[in-house]
Amino acid sequence: MPVSPALIPTMPKAELHMHLEGAIEPALMLALGDRNGVALPYESEDAARRAYHFTNLQSFLDVYYAGLTVLRSERDFFDVAWAYLQRAHQDSVVHAEIFVSPQAHQRRGVPLAAVLDGVDAAFQSARQAWGMTGGLLLGIQRQWTEDDALACLEQALPWRERILGIGLGGPELPHPPRKFARAFSRARDIGWHAVAHAGEEGPAEYVAEALDVLEVDRIDHGVRCADDPRLVERLAREQVPLTVCPISNVKLRVFPDLASHNLKRLLDAGVCVTVNSDDPSYFLGYVNDNYAACEQALNLTAADLYALARNSFAAAFLDDDVRARYIARLDAAFDRPEKRNSE
């Protein structure tokens, strides 16, 4: 059926792959730099935007790590998280899971409490304001050692009830998932969910390794799974979610353009694909921008959009009753009474 222009903006959805440090809009970055006395190489918002041209993941990470230096205090982390959650609410995001990467901040002398308490306070405000659910994903950086990752996990134990899970981020190459087997085992012992970036710039084997060695609940990106048809069949059979970030994939040259993206092919193959923004400030696209761009470039139908949004709730770290309530709201947005009655 045809897609109404109002559908994407209004349909409820979850966002499961968004990095806090990638949501610092230029104006806020400059304001935080002034607040904290951090000199930035940008004279204006436009100058900052002009720096957002990337040739690969590493060229992006170089700018990304420079930008996060403006984050110093609990108030800073609150401000960035709250700005993102307000923007996500405008996009009808009702559940958000945010990656935070404490290791990079701790290396600059920022206390872990400032990072985690600031972001958690923003989530509390979002719950009070709109009933939004969600929480923190503790991002481990693969360019550093596993011992460093394990230390970060132990330091985060006082916040264990406020952390949804552990994630693996940073440059994929040359850091295979197995490098962090002990860290993910420890996270499971703590009771946290587990996710991992794999199959973005890394090969399909990294996706399988993240599943088999790290025992993750879902794969972040994962688009290179298509290089292994048997892996695609496995992902579909086991309903392993992929948190795909289409605009990010184009910006970082994983695909030459959105028309070449394999999101629709993976969805048609039965894979539990979800749509997310990754680093919306740097890639100039929040979650609805990603949905809309894919709808246009890949000729997505209303049924495709429904499947993607439903997958976002199926893949989210939610209690079953909350998940069912969100799916019922999604059914209502698509005027699917038969679906609502069957849930």
Secondary structure, DSSP 8 states (H G I E B T S, - for coil): ----TTHHHHS-EEEEEEEGGG---HHHHHHHHHHHT---S-SSHHHHHHT---SSHHHHHHHHHHHGGG--SHHHHHHHHHHHHHHHHHTTEEEEEEEE-HHHHHTTT--HHHHHHHHHHHHHHHHHHH--EEEEEEEEETTS-HHHHHHHHHHTGGGGGGEEEEEEES--TT--GGGGHHHHHHHHHHT-EEEEEESSSS-HHHHHHHHHTS--SEEEE-GGGGG-HHHHHHHHHHT--EEE-HHHHHHTTSSSSGGG-SHHHHHHTT--EEE--BSHHHHT--HHHHHHHHHHHTT--HHHHHHHHHHHHHHS---HHHHHHHHHHHHHHTT-HHHHHH-
